Amino acid sequence: MGETARFQETLRKLAMIDEAFVRDQTGLGLDPAGSRALAAGATDDEIADMLLVIAPITGLGRVVCAAPDVAAALGYDISAALEDPDDQ
């Protein structure tokens, strides 16, 4: 998967409530407080990864609800991606 597509895949999987995907991402190697992803200049991938990191703490439902807004903030049309995942 290309570097630019990784954050899109993460956001799409979260929006689909893919619990297995979230469980599989526990070894991301991100700092637990998430300060790196929230710091100024965070990459799209770091921001999407932050949602995975906080999911066990805040609950998957809250992260799933946040994923479309985060995607929009990153300029990614998650609604279109969910309608036609092969196009992404």
Secondary structure, DSSP 4 states (H G I P E B T S, - for coil): --HHHHHHHHHHHHHTT-HHHHHHTTT----TT-HHHHSTT--HHHHHHHHHHHHHHH-HHHHHHHHHHHHHHTT--HHHHHH-GGG-
